[in-house]
Amino acid sequence: MTRTPYLSARLQGFGTTVFAEMSALAVATGSINLGQGFPDYPGPAPVLEAARAAIGTAHDQYPPGPGLPELRHAVARHHRRFTGLVYDPDGEVLVTAGATEALTAALLALLEPGDEVVLFEPMYDSYAAAVAMAGGVVRAVPLRAPAPDAGTATTDPWTFDADELRRAVTPRTRLLLLNTPHNPTGKVFGTDELRTVAAFAAESGLLVLTDEVYEHLVFGAARHTSIATLPGMRERTLVVGSAGKTFNTTGWKIGWICGPPALVAAVRTAKQFLTYVNGGPFQPAVAVGLDLPDEHFTGIARDLERRRDLLVHGLAAGGLPVVCPQGTYFATVDVRPVRPDGDGLAFCRELPARAGVVAVPSGVFYDPADAHLGRHLVRFAFCKRDEVLGEAVERLRRMA
Ligand SMILES: Cc1ncc(COP(=O)(O)O)c(C=O)c1O
């Protein structure tokens, strides 16, 4: 591998992401960008209105370090309502600059150099970089994709092998990093799977960091369960959430992390020297959002499920085998029927010219040593307006 000048050894290999390449390709070719996972439609009016009302007031100044009290209370109420977990807003809830800062601060706070982090791959792309910044080492356990036939969609879930999970844990393992609902696979971990993961964590004395930013974006019969709700898990678990995916406000970067006081205090120590605070006027607005009635949260899931179905049917009609996601913004396609060499990156580089659509190769979501496991997979986002998604689907159909 070529060395990137000036970049520390810790961060070698974390160069420019393929997202930048694919987004530039979308612009250059006038393609529809289904690569990046951000919605192109606005969030709920009361949330947007609350943010507008907060600008020009005292909320423009630094909020308190742990976060605005009304937001911390709203996060605690929201947890109690949807997971039954009870967190003290004054010591067990910390507001962060998005989920990304919550995760990074937690890893910086909790890892000693050389400590190992067990996680499932493919994985959200900040995880490996954040572990590296903390001096830790990733031990990745693969999720296995179901294998749909060409031109069909499967609802079979991605799975993992409990023995592989067991073998990944060593005496150096400090922490298990979980993500459910899972990006990029769209997998929602079932309660039995979470029990298996929880048992490993408990047996091996691991801390658990769980990224639940898609908690409300779950479809059909799938149900989101937080591992922190399982017996004995609350005391070893930090739960991460974010307003970005729930309120279509990914640019606001308001997130939070909840857990036992000593763990949250450790994370706060790292967090205060990263950003200290952020997003003053957005914090009261997110508090409004978290208190919206249940119908808002069921409504966003139903709405996104409709978009999922539109994209999944369009991809299948385009001759591609699709794994139908149980949650999140993303669907995964196996490119082998249209590219027998199974090169997902080459497929993504060609797709703008072939169909006027951009996606991202799933290989980038794997540890480099395991990238072959996702080489033939490609991720499409469906969090787009009807007319954009409809046009993308038309273009993909014409590809068949
Ligand atoms: C699994 C996962 N975690 C965290 C994030 C980042 O969240 P935030 O924008 O709140 O930092 C994303 C964004 O795509 C994500 O998919």
The ligand as an SDF file (V2000), in Angstrom:
LIG
                    3D

 16 16  0  0  0  0  0  0  0  0999 V2000
  -24.6480    3.1060   11.5880 C   0  0  0  0  0  0  0  0  0  0  0  0
  -24.3860    4.5680   11.6400 C   0  0  0  0  0  0  0  0  0  0  0  0
  -23.8850    5.0950   12.7570 N   0  0  0  0  0  0  0  0  0  0  0  0
  -23.6220    6.4150   12.8530 C   0  0  0  0  0  0  0  0  0  0  0  0
  -23.8750    7.2610   11.7900 C   0  0  0  0  0  0  0  0  0  0  0  0
  -23.5310    8.7090   11.9320 C   0  0  0  0  0  0  0  0  0  0  0  0
  -24.4990    9.3740   12.6560 O   0  0  0  0  0  0  0  0  0  0  0  0
  -24.3310   10.9370   12.9370 P   0  0  0  0  0  0  0  0  0  0  0  0
  -24.5800   11.6420   11.6320 O   0  0  0  0  0  0  0  0  0  0  0  0
  -25.3610   11.2110   13.9720 O   0  0  0  0  0  0  0  0  0  0  0  0
  -22.9460   11.1590   13.4000 O   0  0  0  0  0  0  0  0  0  0  0  0
  -24.3940    6.7530   10.6070 C   0  0  0  0  0  0  0  0  0  0  0  0
  -24.6240    7.6380    9.4610 C   0  0  0  0  0  0  0  0  0  0  0  0
  -24.8350    7.2240    8.3430 O   0  0  0  0  0  0  0  0  0  0  0  0
  -24.6570    5.3670   10.5260 C   0  0  0  0  0  0  0  0  0  0  0  0
  -25.1390    4.8270    9.4110 O   0  0  0  0  0  0  0  0  0  0  0  0
  1  2  1  0
  2  3  1  0
  2 15  2  0
  3  4  2  0
  4  5  1  0
  5  6  1  0
  5 12  2  0
  6  7  1  0
  7  8  1  0
  8  9  2  0
  8 10  1  0
  8 11  1  0
 12 13  1  0
 12 15  1  0
 13 14  2  0
 15 16  1  0
M  END
$$$$
